[in-house]
């Protein structure tokens, strides 16, 4: 049974930083590309960043240069370092296996507000 547990969200001010974590279980983490997605009250679920098994990465244009996705295969954990957060980054962030749209945990709320 696939388990995905996102954490690390919070309420921050514009310009602040947060690091999200995604603890996983129930599948061979090192064999899958992983993805972060987010959803807000005003936007549908959208992809944010993806990392392949070889650690190749790709980012949505809106976060490029500010967010960094990484993975620790020894811990089965995915990370998202978010810098210079803006109000538009507000939303619930989900992790999952790339190519598996139904993958998500309970999500972690990120709120950026002054």
C-alpha positions in Angstrom: 0.0 0.0 0.0 1.5 3.3 -1.1 1.8 5.8 1.6 2.7 9.5 1.1 3.0 11.9 4.0 3.6 15.5 3.3 4.8 17.9 6.0 6.5 21.3 6.5 3.9 23.7 5.4 2.9 26.8 7.4 2.0 30.5 7.4 4.8 32.7 6.2 5.3 36.2 4.9 6.3 37.1 1.3 10.0 36.5 0.8 10.2 33.8 3.4 11.4 30.2 2.8 10.0 26.8 3.7 11.1 23.2 3.1 8.5 20.6 2.5 9.1 16.9 3.0 7.3 13.8 1.7 7.9 10.6 3.6 7.0 7.5 1.5 6.4 3.8 2.0 4.9 0.9 0.2 6.8 1.1 -3.1 10.4 1.2 -4.2 11.1 4.9 -4.0 14.4 4.8 -5.9 12.7 3.3 -8.9 10.2 6.2 -9.5 10.3 9.8 -10.6 8.6 11.9 -8.0 6.5 15.1 -8.3 5.2 17.9 -6.3 1.8 19.4 -7.1 -0.3 22.1 -5.5 -3.9 23.2 -5.5 -5.5 26.4 -4.2 -9.0 27.8 -4.0 -8.4 29.7 -7.2 -6.4 27.2 -9.2 -6.8 23.6 -10.2 -4.2 21.0 -9.3 -1.0 21.9 -11.0 2.5 20.4 -11.1 5.2 22.4 -9.5 8.4 20.3 -9.8 9.5 16.8 -10.8 12.7 14.8 -10.2 13.7 11.7 -12.1 15.4 8.6 -10.8 18.7 10.1 -12.1 17.9 13.3 -10.2 17.1 15.3 -13.4 14.7 18.0 -12.5 12.1 20.2 -14.1 10.1 23.1 -12.7 6.9 25.0 -13.6 7.7 28.4 -14.9 6.1 30.1 -12.0 8.6 28.6 -9.5 11.7 28.3 -11.6 14.7 29.8 -9.8 12.9 29.9 -6.5 12.1 26.2 -5.7 14.4 23.2 -5.6 13.2 19.6 -5.6 15.5 16.9 -4.2 15.3 13.3 -3.0 17.0 11.0 -0.5 16.7 7.5 -1.8 18.1 6.0 1.4 15.3 7.5 3.4 12.5 7.3 0.7 11.9 11.0 1.2 11.2 13.8 -1.2 11.9 17.5 -0.5 10.9 20.8 -1.9 12.9 23.8 -0.8 10.9 27.0 -1.5 12.6 30.4 -1.4 11.2 33.9 -1.9 7.7 32.7 -1.4 4.9 34.8 -2.8 1.1 35.0 -2.2 0.6 33.1 -5.5 2.4 30.1 -3.9 -0.4 29.7 -1.4 -2.1 26.3 -1.6 -2.0 22.7 -0.5 1.1 20.9 -1.7 1.0 17.2 -2.5 3.7 14.7 -3.5 3.4 11.7 -5.6 5.0 9.4 -8.1 5.4 11.0 -11.5 3.0 9.5 -14.0 0.5 8.4 -11.3 -2.0 11.3 -11.2 -4.0 9.7 -8.4 -1.0 9.7 -6.0 -1.3 12.1 -3.1 -1.2 12.2 0.6 -3.2 14.4 2.9 -1.2 17.4 1.7 0.5 20.2 3.6 -0.9 23.8 3.6 1.3 26.7 2.6 0.0 30.1 3.2 1.9 33.2 2.1 0.5 36.4 3.4 1.6 39.7 4.9 
